[in-house]
Amino acid sequence: MEVLLMAKPKPPPPPQPRAGDVVVLRQSQEYVEGEIITVLGGGRYRVKWETGVDHRDRITTVTADEIRKKL
């Protein structure tokens, strides 16, 4: 007797952030929001921060684990 196993399809990966996306900094004591200005690859992004006492008007490089898309 032959048994066929049906593999469950993998769910699609979550969409990757793109330039122009508004993101929020995770693990911050305050609400920090900015816009991705460059996708560097390897899960790294350049973000221009719009809010946050220590972040406003700064551009930093962050990883995908440090940010999330604004809801």
Backbone as a chain_set.jsonl record, in Angstrom:
{"seq": "MEVLLMAKPKPPPPPQPRAGDVVVLRQSQEYVEGEIITVLGGGRYRVKWETGVDHRDRITTVTADEIRKKL", "coords": {"N": [[0.844, -1.178, 0.0], [0.579, 2.187, -0.861], [1.366, 5.298, 0.52], [0.604, 8.652, 0.3], [2.029, 11.624, 1.288], [0.976, 14.811, 1.972], [2.574, 17.787, 1.778], [2.393, 20.655, 3.769], [1.912, 23.879, 2.462], [4.395, 26.405, 2.752], [3.949, 29.397, 4.633], [3.897, 32.634, 3.076], [6.846, 34.694, 3.232], [7.121, 37.477, 5.514], [6.44, 40.762, 4.237], [9.222, 42.647, 3.118], [10.662, 45.621, 4.484], [10.623, 48.705, 2.621], [12.181, 51.419, 0.819], [10.914, 54.551, 1.753], [8.945, 53.569, 3.398], [7.296, 54.016, 6.506], [8.563, 53.592, 9.693], [8.834, 52.189, 13.026], [10.86, 52.398, 15.873], [11.84, 49.601, 17.646], [11.938, 48.424, 21.078], [12.475, 50.827, 22.439], [12.579, 53.436, 24.849], [10.946, 55.568, 24.396], [8.478, 56.698, 21.987], [9.547, 56.333, 18.781], [9.745, 57.344, 15.534], [10.328, 56.979, 12.045], [11.49, 57.352, 8.598], [12.317, 55.038, 6.088], [15.105, 55.55, 4.162], [17.013, 54.376, 2.584], [17.584, 51.126, 1.339], [19.844, 48.845, 2.368], [20.484, 46.199, 2.087], [20.99, 42.792, 3.166], [19.338, 42.858, 5.36], [19.556, 45.393, 6.46], [18.999, 48.894, 6.992], [18.824, 52.387, 6.136], [17.662, 54.966, 8.071], [15.799, 57.924, 8.426], [15.077, 59.684, 11.166], [12.095, 60.989, 12.561], [10.83, 61.56, 14.955], [11.373, 61.571, 18.538], [13.474, 62.279, 21.215], [16.283, 61.779, 21.299], [16.674, 60.963, 18.71], [15.495, 62.483, 16.665], [15.743, 64.073, 13.518], [18.077, 62.726, 12.862], [20.09, 60.413, 11.002], [20.345, 57.015, 10.823], [21.772, 53.687, 10.701], [20.0, 50.728, 10.768], [18.921, 47.415, 11.757], [16.647, 44.915, 10.449], [15.509, 43.66, 12.631], [15.427, 45.624, 14.542], [13.451, 47.407, 13.926], [9.974, 48.053, 13.072], [7.236, 48.025, 10.78], [5.138, 50.88, 10.686], [1.891, 50.743, 11.98]], "CA": [[0.0, 0.0, 0.0], [1.375, 3.406, -0.997], [0.77, 6.44, 1.226], [1.13, 9.932, -0.154], [1.958, 12.675, 2.298], [0.866, 16.137, 1.375], [3.287, 18.795, 2.562], [1.68, 21.925, 3.888], [2.704, 24.959, 1.859], [4.936, 27.369, 3.705], [3.347, 30.722, 4.475], [4.85, 33.549, 2.438], [7.6, 35.478, 4.209], [6.545, 38.808, 5.681], [7.015, 41.694, 3.272], [10.397, 43.366, 3.602], [10.514, 47.09, 4.408], [11.147, 49.336, 1.412], [12.428, 52.862, 0.922], [9.662, 55.306, 1.831], [8.1, 53.028, 4.466], [7.411, 54.621, 7.837], [8.858, 52.533, 10.656], [8.921, 52.54, 14.439], [11.987, 51.744, 16.53], [11.449, 48.684, 18.721], [12.773, 48.417, 22.279], [12.858, 52.186, 22.806], [11.831, 53.96, 25.995], [9.964, 56.517, 23.874], [7.985, 56.402, 20.647], [10.471, 56.875, 17.79], [9.231, 57.033, 14.196], [11.134, 57.536, 10.973], [11.236, 56.872, 7.242], [13.444, 54.365, 5.461], [15.562, 56.309, 2.997], [17.829, 53.497, 1.748], [17.673, 49.706, 1.675], [21.252, 48.505, 2.188], [20.646, 44.765, 1.863], [21.396, 42.045, 4.349], [18.471, 43.197, 6.486], [19.948, 46.683, 7.045], [18.296, 50.034, 6.414], [19.144, 53.741, 6.606], [16.396, 55.575, 8.474], [15.794, 59.317, 8.903], [14.12, 59.699, 12.275], [11.249, 62.189, 12.626], [10.44, 61.828, 16.341], [12.262, 61.02, 19.56], [14.409, 63.291, 21.701], [17.649, 61.442, 20.904], [16.725, 60.48, 17.327], [14.918, 63.434, 15.703], [16.616, 64.667, 12.501], [19.287, 61.933, 12.683], [20.025, 59.284, 10.072], [21.115, 55.898, 11.367], [21.622, 52.38, 10.075], [19.371, 49.781, 11.691], [18.605, 46.107, 11.185], [15.214, 44.609, 10.389], [15.062, 43.278, 13.973], [15.318, 46.809, 15.389], [12.335, 48.241, 13.492], [8.765, 47.424, 12.552], [6.441, 48.974, 9.998], [4.088, 51.571, 11.433], [0.558, 50.203, 11.682]], "C": [[0.89, 1.242, 0.0], [0.643, 4.56, -0.338], [1.43, 7.712, 0.716], [0.956, 10.958, 0.962], [1.922, 14.019, 1.586], [1.563, 17.139, 2.294], [2.447, 20.064, 2.598], [2.531, 23.017, 3.238], [3.192, 25.922, 2.939], [4.216, 28.689, 3.528], [4.368, 31.657, 3.825], [5.605, 34.337, 3.506], [6.961, 36.856, 4.368], [7.195, 39.779, 4.698], [8.189, 42.453, 3.898], [10.141, 44.868, 3.517], [11.192, 47.629, 3.147], [11.406, 50.804, 1.677], [11.076, 53.583, 0.876], [8.726, 54.796, 2.903], [8.361, 53.774, 5.77], [7.545, 53.489, 8.843], [8.939, 53.105, 12.062], [10.08, 51.753, 15.026], [11.458, 50.872, 17.664], [12.346, 48.932, 19.929], [13.275, 49.811, 22.652], [11.992, 52.639, 23.965], [10.744, 54.932, 25.541], [9.535, 56.089, 22.473], [8.891, 57.106, 19.643], [10.032, 56.393, 16.416], [10.118, 57.689, 13.153], [10.782, 56.917, 9.638], [12.493, 56.207, 6.698], [13.835, 55.161, 4.221], [16.403, 55.458, 2.057], [17.746, 52.066, 2.259], [19.096, 49.28, 1.347], [21.469, 47.042, 1.84], [21.12, 44.085, 3.13], [20.571, 42.387, 5.573], [18.84, 44.495, 7.172], [19.316, 47.825, 6.264], [18.843, 51.337, 6.975], [17.798, 54.408, 6.87], [16.638, 57.013, 8.916], [14.686, 59.418, 9.932], [13.406, 61.04, 12.35], [10.886, 62.554, 14.063], [11.466, 61.199, 17.281], [13.325, 62.034, 19.934], [15.833, 63.017, 21.2], [17.782, 61.068, 19.431], [16.293, 61.51, 16.29], [16.0, 64.057, 14.827], [17.954, 63.946, 12.35], [19.023, 60.853, 11.643], [20.919, 58.198, 10.643], [20.882, 54.647, 10.527], [21.078, 51.427, 11.117], [19.155, 48.454, 10.984], [17.09, 45.908, 11.196], [14.676, 44.235, 11.769], [14.846, 44.476, 14.883], [14.113, 47.686, 15.06], [11.126, 47.391, 13.151], [8.005, 48.479, 11.774], [5.373, 49.593, 10.891], [2.745, 51.014, 11.013], [-0.397, 51.297, 11.314]], "O": [[1.843, 1.33, 0.775], [-0.541, 4.786, -0.591], [2.655, 7.832, 0.702], [-0.137, 11.127, 1.504], [2.741, 14.306, 0.713], [1.175, 17.309, 3.45], [1.872, 20.483, 1.594], [3.743, 23.065, 3.448], [2.487, 26.207, 3.907], [3.9, 29.074, 2.402], [5.573, 31.484, 4.01], [5.056, 34.616, 4.572], [6.322, 37.347, 3.438], [8.37, 39.631, 4.364], [8.14, 42.845, 5.064], [9.481, 45.337, 2.589], [12.19, 47.086, 2.675], [10.904, 51.365, 2.651], [10.212, 53.258, 0.062], [7.799, 55.505, 3.294], [9.499, 54.116, 6.091], [6.751, 52.548, 8.85], [9.088, 54.309, 12.267], [10.262, 50.577, 14.711], [10.723, 51.342, 18.532], [13.39, 49.574, 19.814], [14.398, 49.949, 23.137], [10.819, 52.276, 24.058], [9.734, 55.1, 26.226], [10.157, 55.223, 21.858], [8.994, 58.332, 19.651], [9.954, 55.191, 16.162], [10.601, 58.806, 13.343], [9.896, 56.067, 9.546], [13.595, 56.74, 6.827], [13.009, 55.414, 3.344], [16.507, 55.765, 0.869], [17.828, 51.822, 3.463], [19.515, 49.341, 0.191], [22.536, 46.68, 1.346], [21.597, 44.74, 4.057], [21.036, 42.229, 6.702], [18.491, 44.701, 8.334], [19.124, 47.743, 5.051], [19.27, 51.401, 8.128], [16.912, 54.415, 6.014], [17.561, 57.291, 9.682], [13.508, 59.258, 9.615], [14.027, 62.095, 12.221], [10.657, 63.726, 14.363], [12.309, 60.403, 16.867], [14.0, 62.584, 19.064], [16.509, 63.931, 20.728], [18.898, 60.874, 18.949], [16.698, 61.409, 15.132], [17.034, 64.508, 15.318], [18.881, 64.504, 11.763], [17.884, 60.435, 11.433], [22.098, 58.425, 10.914], [19.929, 54.562, 9.753], [21.619, 51.322, 12.217], [19.202, 48.38, 9.756], [16.356, 46.637, 11.863], [13.501, 44.47, 12.05], [14.153, 44.363, 15.894], [13.784, 48.601, 15.815], [11.229, 46.178, 12.966], [8.107, 49.672, 12.059], [4.783, 48.922, 11.738], [2.487, 50.834, 9.823], [-1.564, 51.028, 11.031]]}, "num_chains": 1, "name": "protein.A"}
